[in-house]
Amino acid sequence: MEPRLNIITLGVRNLRRATVFYRDGLALPLSSASVGDLKLDAGQLRMS
């Protein structure tokens, strides 16, 4: 079985700026958003 990480939670000071970075800069699709909360879909993202 390959180790997996399913959810990462980040606290940010500026949600609007973080949204622009992750959605527009890293091209992660927005899966949902509400006041003070943002969910992005990283799909099969691999990090090293």
Secondary structure as a PSIPRED ss2 file (coil, helix, strand):
# PSIPRED VFORMAT (PSIPRED V4.0)

   1 M C   1.000  0.000  0.000
   2 E C   1.000  0.000  0.000
   3 P C   1.000  0.000  0.000
   4 R C   1.000  0.000  0.000
   5 L C   1.000  0.000  0.000
   6 N C   1.000  0.000  0.000
   7 I C   1.000  0.000  0.000
   8 I C   1.000  0.000  0.000
   9 T C   1.000  0.000  0.000
  10 L C   1.000  0.000  0.000
  11 G C   1.000  0.000  0.000
  12 V C   1.000  0.000  0.000
  13 R C   1.000  0.000  0.000
  14 N C   1.000  0.000  0.000
  15 L H   0.000  1.000  0.000
  16 R H   0.000  1.000  0.000
  17 R H   0.000  1.000  0.000
  18 A H   0.000  1.000  0.000
  19 T H   0.000  1.000  0.000
  20 V H   0.000  1.000  0.000
  21 F H   0.000  1.000  0.000
  22 Y H   0.000  1.000  0.000
  23 R H   0.000  1.000  0.000
  24 D H   0.000  1.000  0.000
  25 G H   0.000  1.000  0.000
  26 L C   1.000  0.000  0.000
  27 A C   1.000  0.000  0.000
  28 L C   1.000  0.000  0.000
  29 P C   1.000  0.000  0.000
  30 L E   0.000  0.000  1.000
  31 S E   0.000  0.000  1.000
  32 S E   0.000  0.000  1.000
  33 A E   0.000  0.000  1.000
  34 S E   0.000  0.000  1.000
  35 V C   1.000  0.000  0.000
  36 G C   1.000  0.000  0.000
  37 D E   0.000  0.000  1.000
  38 L E   0.000  0.000  1.000
  39 K E   0.000  0.000  1.000
  40 L E   0.000  0.000  1.000
  41 D C   1.000  0.000  0.000
  42 A C   1.000  0.000  0.000
  43 G C   1.000  0.000  0.000
  44 Q C   1.000  0.000  0.000
  45 L C   1.000  0.000  0.000
  46 R C   1.000  0.000  0.000
  47 M C   1.000  0.000  0.000
  48 S C   1.000  0.000  0.000
